[in-house]
Amino acid sequence: MATSDKRKQSLYFPEEMLKEIQHEATRQDRSLSWIVQKAWKLARREIMKFPSVNDIEDDMEDDHRGKAE
């Protein structure tokens, strides 16, 4: 039987987004981790279509965090 790799990692979410995730976790009687993992599995193909920061030309506007993050 395969064992799952359970590593702890801190993730930071905007307060409103975290509230929505918590609400959905409560509604489904699931953990926050389960909700985020399922969301990633559903969204990863779309996210992989996003350009890397290295693919964005210098004259294009950065997102609100900038390239330093």
C-alpha positions as CSV (number, residue, x, y, z in Angstrom):
1,M,0.0,0.0,0.0
2,A,1.4,3.4,-1.0
3,T,1.8,6.0,1.8
4,S,1.2,9.6,1.1
5,D,3.8,12.2,1.6
6,K,2.5,14.6,4.3
7,R,4.8,17.7,4.5
8,K,3.8,20.8,6.3
9,Q,3.9,24.0,4.4
10,S,2.6,27.5,5.3
11,L,0.4,29.1,2.7
12,Y,-0.9,32.7,2.8
13,F,-4.2,33.7,1.5
14,P,-6.1,37.0,1.4
15,E,-8.5,37.1,4.3
16,E,-11.6,37.0,2.1
17,M,-10.4,34.1,0.1
18,L,-9.5,32.2,3.2
19,K,-13.0,32.8,4.6
20,E,-14.5,31.4,1.4
21,I,-12.3,28.3,1.5
22,Q,-13.1,27.8,5.2
23,H,-16.8,28.2,4.4
24,E,-16.6,25.6,1.7
25,A,-14.6,23.2,3.9
26,T,-17.3,23.5,6.5
27,R,-20.1,23.0,4.0
28,Q,-18.5,19.8,2.6
29,D,-17.3,18.6,6.1
30,R,-13.7,18.5,4.7
31,S,-10.4,20.0,5.8
32,L,-8.9,23.2,4.3
33,S,-6.1,21.0,3.0
34,W,-8.5,18.8,1.1
35,I,-10.3,21.7,-0.5
36,V,-7.0,23.4,-1.6
37,Q,-5.7,20.1,-3.0
38,K,-8.8,19.4,-5.0
39,A,-8.9,23.0,-6.2
40,W,-5.3,22.6,-7.4
41,K,-6.0,19.4,-9.2
42,L,-8.9,21.0,-11.0
43,A,-7.1,24.2,-11.9
44,R,-3.5,23.1,-12.6
45,R,-3.9,22.7,-16.4
46,E,-5.2,26.3,-16.6
47,I,-2.5,27.6,-14.3
48,M,0.2,26.0,-16.3
49,K,-1.0,28.1,-19.3
50,F,0.0,31.3,-17.5
51,P,3.4,32.7,-18.7
52,S,6.3,32.6,-16.4
53,V,7.7,35.9,-15.0
54,N,10.7,35.1,-17.2
55,D,8.4,35.0,-20.3
56,I,7.0,38.5,-19.6
57,E,8.7,41.3,-21.4
58,D,10.3,44.0,-19.3
59,D,8.0,46.7,-20.6
60,M,4.9,44.8,-19.5
61,E,3.4,45.8,-16.2
62,D,4.1,43.3,-13.4
63,D,1.3,42.0,-11.2
64,H,0.8,43.8,-7.8
65,R,3.6,41.9,-6.2
66,G,6.3,42.7,-8.7
67,K,9.1,40.4,-9.9
68,A,10.9,40.4,-6.5
69,E,8.5,38.0,-4.9
